[in-house]
Amino acid sequence: MTEDQAEALMNAAAAALALPVAPESRPGVIANLRLAARMAALVEDKTLDVHQEPAPVFRP
């Protein structure tokens, strides 16, 4: 996700939720959206074998 895409997402989500984002918070919100997108990409890139299913409970 580019910075412009993250900013557009932040603006759209804030408008949809009627949530004001303070100017000093905008860089942090954008950085967190970009980080969340990178983490999501890691999960999306993992393929499960036909016999594998997600566990209903996480046990480390």
C-alpha positions as CSV (number, residue, x, y, z in Angstrom):
1,M,0.0,0.0,0.0
2,T,1.4,3.3,-1.0
3,E,1.3,6.3,1.3
4,D,-1.3,7.9,-1.0
5,Q,-3.5,4.8,-0.9
6,A,-3.2,4.7,2.9
7,E,-4.1,8.4,3.1
8,A,-7.1,7.8,0.8
9,L,-8.2,4.9,3.0
10,M,-7.9,6.9,6.1
11,N,-9.9,9.8,4.6
12,A,-12.6,7.5,3.4
13,A,-12.9,5.6,6.7
14,A,-12.9,8.7,8.8
15,A,-15.6,10.2,6.6
16,A,-17.7,7.0,6.7
17,L,-17.4,6.9,10.5
18,A,-17.7,10.6,11.0
19,L,-14.4,10.3,12.9
20,P,-12.2,13.4,13.0
21,V,-8.5,12.7,12.6
22,A,-6.3,15.4,14.1
23,P,-3.6,16.8,11.8
24,E,-0.9,15.6,14.2
25,S,-2.3,12.1,14.2
26,R,-2.5,11.7,10.4
27,P,1.1,10.5,9.9
28,G,0.8,7.8,12.6
29,V,-2.6,6.6,11.3
30,I,-1.1,6.4,7.7
31,A,2.0,4.5,9.0
32,N,-0.2,2.0,10.9
33,L,-2.5,1.4,7.9
34,R,0.6,0.7,5.8
35,L,2.0,-1.7,8.5
36,A,-1.4,-3.5,8.8
37,A,-1.4,-3.9,5.0
38,R,2.1,-5.5,5.1
39,M,1.0,-7.9,7.9
40,A,-2.1,-8.8,6.0
41,A,0.0,-9.6,2.9
42,L,2.1,-12.0,4.9
43,V,-1.1,-13.9,5.9
44,E,-2.6,-13.8,2.4
45,D,0.6,-15.2,0.9
46,K,0.5,-18.3,3.0
47,T,-1.3,-21.2,1.2
48,L,-2.8,-24.0,3.1
49,D,-2.7,-27.6,1.9
50,V,-6.0,-29.2,1.0
51,H,-5.9,-31.1,4.3
52,Q,-5.0,-28.2,6.5
53,E,-7.6,-26.1,8.2
54,P,-7.2,-23.1,10.5
55,A,-7.2,-24.0,14.1
56,P,-10.2,-22.9,16.1
57,V,-8.0,-22.1,19.1
58,F,-4.4,-20.8,19.0
59,R,-2.0,-22.7,21.2
60,P,1.6,-21.6,21.0
